[in-house]
Amino acid sequence: MNIQETIQYISRGTSEIINLESLTKKLEKSAVTKKPLVIKAGFDPTAPDIHLGHVVLLRKMKQFQDLGHRVLFLIGDFTAQVGDPTGRNELRKKMTREDVERNAVTYKEQVFKVLDPEKTEVVFNSHWFRNFAAQDLMELTARSTVAQMLARADFKKRFEDGREISVLEFIYPLLQGYDSVQIKADVELGGTDQKFNLLMGRQIQEAYGHEPQAVIMTPLLEGLDGVNKMSKSLGNYIGINEPANEIFGKIMSVSDELMIRYYELLTDADLVAVKATHPKEAKLALGAEIVRQFHGISEAKAAREYFENVFSQKHVPDVIEEFVLAQDGSGSLLDILVRSRVVLAKNEGRRLLKQNAITFEGELVTDENWAPKKGVLKVGKRRFLKFV
């Protein structure tokens, strides 16, 4: 690729690049010197289950790997104990060191489903913050002002509402910026919600006499509801470790409009060709492509066949998980759904009941106090449970 083709390639699925002229010059210099750029993306190991929302950023990292640049997957094991205040309206509960280490291991196991493990440098910012002296911290805090911090949207709102803001939270973006100094980042990647922190990285680099990094921001992927960003807490997510049939079925539940956005942010497909395809066929192809990325070609083919056989033709699958009912009839419907892992929490079960998404032997179930009996329960479009 020439420079313009490279810019076009990495611009797909981005929301903003700061600044494009700087990025272009960095790429040109890299091409001349044959020295790869240092690409940084930081992750706090606070929620180890990776979903498609995370994959948007991971794919951008993979693009830079494919272009021959150095990609550093930075695990903020030190800063995670401080807590990123982004999007929060209250002080975050402090994580323990054990939580951070356990989540970091889980993260590494999952990210290599997207990134090339042989081309990924995993670094921990505790490596340089472990011996960060009080004098070093005071010098770092002098690089920003309270006025700058209070200009940040989430801090500003909390300040105006009289909510608590700790001085520790002011320090977080400074520490993230200092990460860029330590690894000499040429480019930092992050979501649009990280804009303040990403720009702080540029400011801190300049303060320490370094050339400021270019910033590439990726959009926040909407979840299955098509409104809120994909989030485990909202239950609108697709996890990359979920079974192939579950991933495929969830993809088939998204709107046609959201399907195009998923194509843009999660695949390399030609969007013009996708839009010219019948929506149902395009969605089937999208489901197969997402499953292929995390489970392989054979699983993708099987998941499509399963969906078409069971759901498109209204068949009940031959093999259904069984749940043995207690002889005394004890155990509420919601308890059973959670225990059998058909739903992750009772709130999800209540939401499905309100949406008329649970049936028993073809009859609608709307009461959470409904007494289970022998037969087949269908939950949503893809999940079945056989009571025996």
N, C-alpha and C positions, 0 to 999 in steps of 0.2 A: 504493500500500500504506500502511496505517497502521503504527504502530510495532510492534505485536504481530505483524502479518503479515510485516513486514520481518525481525523476529527469527526467526520460524519459517522464513522463506525461507533466511536465511544459516546457520541452525543445522543444516540437513540436511547429513549427511556430515561433521559435526564430532565430535571426541572430547571436547573440553573448551573452555569459554569462561571466561576470567579477566578481570574478573569481569562477570557478566551485568548486574548493576545499573549498573555504570559504563558498559558499552556502551550500555545503554538510554538513559541520560542523555545520552550523546554524540550518539546518533541523534536524540533529542528536541530537543536544542539546535541540531543541524544543520538540522532541519526548520523550526524557528522562525526562525533567522538566515539561512537559505538558503545557508549556507556549507558546502560539502562537507567530509567528513572526509578526513584524510590516511591512506591505507591503505598500509602498508609490507610488503613481502615481500622478503627478501634471498636471493640465490643466489650461491654461490661457483662461478666458472667452471672447476671442476676436472674435470668430466665432461660434455662438451658435447652428448652424445647424449641427447635428452629422450625419456623413455618414459612410459607411462600412470601410473606412480607419481608423476611430477612433475605430471602433468595434474590430479590431485586438487587440488593447491594452486592451480594456474593457474586452474582453474574457479572456485574461491572468489574469486580476484581479479576474475575476469570478472563475477561476481555483483555485487560492489561497484561495478564500472564501470557495469553496467546500472542500478544504483540512483542513479547520478549522483555518486559520490564520486571523489576523486583517488587513482588507483592508481600507486604508485611501484614500479617494478621495479628493485630495488637490486642492482647487480652488485658483489660484494665483490672488486674487483680488487686492492685493497690487502690486505684480510684474507686473501685466498686465498694470499698469499705467507707469511702466518703459519701458516695451516692450522687448520681446525676440528677439535678433538680428539674431537668427539662420536662415540661408539661405537667408538673406536680403543683398542687395547691396546698400542700402541707409537707412538713419535714418527713423525710423518708426514714424508715426504721433501719438501723445499722445492721449490715450483714456480718456474720462471723467469718473468720478466716477459713473454717472448715467448709462453710457453705460455698464460698468463692472457689476453693480448690476443687470441690466436687463438681460444681457446675462447669468449671473450666475444662475438666476432663471430658464431660459430656459434649461440650461445644466442639472440641477438637474431633470427636468421633463423627460428628454430623457434617461439619463444614467441608470435609473432604469428599462428600457426595457431589459437591459443586466445584471446589477448587482442586487443582492438581497438587497432590501432597509433595511431589518432588520439586515443585516450583514455589511452594509456600513457606515463608519464614514465619514461624509462630514465635512471638516475643511477648514478654510479660513486663508491664511497667514497674513492677516492684523491683526489677533488676537495678534501676537507677534511683528509684525513690527510697529503697531500703536504707540507704546511707545519706539521705537528704538531710542536711543539717538545718538547724533553726535559722542560721544566717542565710542559707540558700533560700529558704522559704520566704524570709523577709524581703530578700532581693527580688524574688518572683512577684510577691504581692505589690511591689512598687511599680510594676509594669502596667497596672490598670487602676481604675478609680471606682469609688462607690457609685458615682453618677452613672458610669458606664453599666455597672451591674444592675442598677435600678431602672435603666432604660430597657432592660430585657423584659419581654412581655409577661412571663410567668412570675418573675420577681415583682414587677410593677403591680400586678393584680393582687398578689398576696400582701404587698405593702399597703396598698389602698384599702384592702379589706381588713387590715389589722391582724393578719395571720403571721405566724412565726416564720422568720427567716434566720437561719443560723449563719454566722460568719463562715463556718465550714463550707456551706453551700456556695458562697462566693468564691471559694478557693478552687472548687471543682473545675470550672472552665480554664483556670490558669494552669492547673496540673495537666489537663488534656492538651493545652497549647504547648506546654513544656515537653510533652511526649514528642511533638513534631521537631523540637530542637534536638532532642537526643538522637532520633533516628534520621535526622537530616532529610525530612520528607520533601519531595518535590511536588507531590499531589496527595491531597487527602480526600477520601470519599466518605459520604455520610448522607443520611436522610435529611429532608427539608426541616424537620424539627430540630436538627442539630446545628442550624445555621450560625447561631451565636457562638457556639463552641468552636466551630470550624473557622470562623473569622478571627476568633481569639488566637487560634494557632498561628495565623498569618502575623498578627500583631506581636505575639511573643517571639516568633522567629526574628522579626525585624529588630526587636528590642535587644536580642542577643547577637545581632550582627549577621544574621543569616538571610539569604534570599527567601522571600515569603512563598509559601506553597500555593499552588493553584488549588481551587476547591471545586469538586464536582458533587452536586447534590442530586440524589435520586428521590422520586416522589414516594409518598407513603401509600402502599397498596391497600385499596379498599377490601374489606372482608366479604364474606358471602352475602351479607345484607346489602351490599352495594353502597353503603352510606358511611359507616365508621371504618377507621383503619383496622386492618387485620390485627386481631388481638386474642390471645388465649383467654384473657379475663372476660371478654365479651362473647366468647364461644362462636365467633364467626371466622375461625381460622382453618387452614389446611396444613397440617403438620407433615414435614417431609418423611417422618418415620411412621406415618399411618399406613395401614394395609393398602395395597394397590386398589382394591375394589372401593374402599372408602374414599380415597383421593379422587378416583374417577367419578364416583357418584356425586361428590361435592362439586366438582367442576361442572357437571351437567346441571346443577341446580342454579348456577349463576345466570344473571340476565344476559341478553345478547349484547347490550352495551358494555357491560363489565367484561364480557368475553374478549372483546377487542382490546381492552386495556390489559388484560392478562396476556394476550398474544404479544402485545408491544413490549411489556416489561419482563416477561418470563420465557420468551422464545426468540428465535432468530427468523421466524417465518416472515414471508413477504406480506405486508399488511394489505396491499392492493389486491393480491390474490385471495387473501382471507375474506375480505369484504365482498368479493365477487362470488364467494361460495355460499351455498344454502346454509343458513344459521345452524340448523341441526347437525349437518355434516361437519361444519367448521368446529362446532362444540365437541363432537365426538373425537375429531382429530386433535383438538386441544387437550382433552382428557387423556388421550393416549400418549401425547407428547410429554405432558407433565409426569405421568406415571413412568414413562421411559427414563426420564432424567434421574429418578430415584430408585427404580426397581428393575430397569432393563427392558429390552424389547419384548421378550416372551411374556413377561408379566403385564406389559401394556396391552398386548394383543388379547391376553386372557381376560383382562379387566373390561375391555370393550365388549368382548363376546358375552361376558357375564351380565353386563348392564343391558345389552340388547335383548338377551334371552329372558332375564328376570323382570326388568322394569319396562322396557319398550313393549314387550309382549305380555306384560302383567302376570308372569309366571312366578310361582313361589320356588325358591331354590331347593335343590334336592337335599343339601346338607345345611342344617340350621343348628345353631348352638342351643343346647337344652338346659333348662333350669328346673330342678326338682323342687316342687312345691312342698311346703311343710304340711304334715298330715293334719295339724290342728288349724290350718288355714291362716296362720300368722304370717306377717310380712306384707307391708303395703306395696303397692305398685311402684312407687318412686324408690323405695328401699331396694326392691328387686332390680330395677333398672340400673341403679348405681352399682349394686353388688356384682351384677353380671357385666358391668362396663359397657352397657348399651348407651348410657349417657354418662357424662363425667361428673355431673352434680344434679341435685334435685331441682335446682332452678331451671336447668335445661329441660328436664322432664316436664315441669309445670308449663314452660313456654310452649313445648310441643303439644301438650294437652289443649292449651288455649288456641293453638293454631289448627286444631282438629287434625293433627298429624299422627295420631295413634289409633290403630284399629285392632280388633280381636276377631278373627275368623270373618273379616269383612264388615264387622259392626263397629261404629265409631265409639271410642272411649274418651270421655271428657272429664270424668271424676277421678281425682287422685286417690280417693278412698275405694275405688273399684276393686273388688276381690278377684284376684287372678284365679283361673281355673284351667284345666287341661285344654290345650289348643295352641294355635300360632298367633303371636302378637306381632304386628308390624309397626315399627317406629320410624316415622319419616318415610323417605322414599327408598332407603337402602338397607335398613336394619331389621332383622327378624330375631325373635326369641320364641322357642317352643317350650311351653309349660308341660311338664310330665309329672 
